[in-house]
Amino acid sequence: MAEKRVTYSQQVDRNNIMLLRDVLATLPEYVRDYFRSIDTSSQTRTRISYAYDLRVFFEFLKSQNPLYKNYDLRDFTLEDLDHVNARDIEEYMEYLKLYNSPEERGTASGLNSNGQLGIKRKLSALRSFYGYLFRNQMIKTNPTVLIEMPKIHERTIVRLDADEVAILLDYVENCGQTLTGKALAYYNKTRERDIALMTLLLGTGIRVSECVGLDIEDLDFRNNGIRIVRKGGNEAVVYFGDEVENALRNYLEVRKGIQPCLGHEHALFYSTQRRRMTVRSVENLVEKYASQVTIKKITPHKLRSTYGTALYRETGDIYLVADVLGHKDVNTTRRHYAAMDDERRRKAAGAVRLRED
């Protein structure tokens, strides 16, 4: 019997579980009880982020309180946690504004660790942890409920306009004309892959993690669809148009000549090292091309917003956009495209004439 193929999503989960075990080995035993309690209700990515976040909290207690300066992180007792009050939590939030851990850079936990989103997520992790201990009568107080969550200010969504999308794709296809030497050789080696990647992201709105997780078996040209694994592990089929199909078919001709490294045979997109591309490598690729055609800071997520904007303008159907983008809550989609709703309402104001000219 053939060995069952391990998908990219499954491998990521396995890696996260190993990372989680390493982090928990540095923390008190009762922290493991908490993580066992959320094992079936959370993603591995969430759990490893929470583990990093809780370790930051214990590091804060050790570094800021002279009573704990000789502690190993594993030495903290439940009694120690019971001595933490609301003012300590407020000081912790101030501490986070200047905190930056090298090992967390490039991870979900390290993203925006000093910003409002990073602080809010770290406080959420602490609230969840303290809530578990309090509900199970392991501590007598829960100071985290006395602290207001940081308010997140809505940011203007950065996206490419329709003409910028065309300019970007034209540049990816033709920039070799301006290159020489090693740069040209590298471009020629990756050209079809890069065109396929950029066209796929712009033509489907899939997340960068969903993109790098694609296997060759996930392509279905009969229905022009790709099978992806959404957040939470649910599978979905996303459909694409002729432009995406053509770009993918051209790349697949090149892919046939690539001898992949062991364990990467099923990956759709290969790096120049013949391995599955990583999230970071796709982010760098998008930034490299976009920076040559626009002053906007474009990331794969901005390409996703670009697709969502185009789809909403074409259909006006917020529920369709939410479904295609994989948003569990349509209100998430509505918040992202509220400005467009306002634009449509403004147009409606002049659509009805009360008197004939």
VENRANOR-V369907 format. One record per helix or strand of 2 or more residues. SS is the DSSP state (a for helix, b for strand). FROM is the first residue (numbers start at 0). LEN is the number of residues. If there is no record, write none. Layout:
SS/FROM/LEN, SS/FROM/LEN
This chain:
a/7/17, a/28/9, a/43/21, a/65/3, a/72/3, a/77/5, a/85/11, a/101/3, a/115/20, a/142/4, a/161/17, a/180/24, a/207/5, a/215/3, b/218/2, b/224/5, a/230/3, b/234/5, a/241/14, a/278/12, a/299/16, a/317/8, a/329/7, a/337/12
